Amino acid sequence: PDVTSDFVSARLQKGDDSLETGYPPKALDAWSERLKAWARGGQPDDVPRIDEKAAPKAPRAVSPSVIHEAKGRGPPAAMELIKRLS
């Protein structure tokens, strides 16, 4: 989770097959806030880093992807995440 460049690629892959959207609403809310923090140039407080030194604060491109064991859950999860980012 350490920021090492001017973009962040985040792979969400720990969903719940029993949920229509693949993730509970609170998890999608949390991921939305993390993605926004990275895009603004910050780093989320709830994601542990290897290097304690924070990356320079600068806006970043953020590319999330939703990968899920139950293939049918990925698209609904991505759509729910997009709603939160809009």
BELUR-V979793 format. One record per backbone hydrogen bond with DSSP energy under -1.0 kcal/mol. CO is the residue of the C=O (numbers start at 1). NH is the residue of the N-H. E is the energy in kcal/mol with one decimal. If there is no record, write none. Layout:
CO	NH	E
CO	NH	E
This chain:
6	61	-1.8
8	63	-3.3
10	65	-2.5
12	67	-2.9
16	19	-1.8
19	22	-1.3
22	16	-4.0
24	28	-2.0
25	29	-2.6
26	30	-2.3
27	31	-2.5
28	32	-2.3
29	33	-2.2
30	34	-2.2
31	35	-2.7
32	36	-2.2
33	37	-2.3
34	38	-2.4
35	39	-2.4
36	40	-2.2
37	42	-2.5
38	41	-1.1
39	60	-1.5
61	8	-2.5
63	10	-1.4
65	12	-3.0
69	71	-1.2
70	73	-3.0
73	77	-2.0
74	78	-2.6
75	79	-2.5
76	80	-2.2
77	81	-2.1
78	82	-2.5
79	83	-1.9
80	84	-1.3
81	85	-1.3
82	86	-1.3
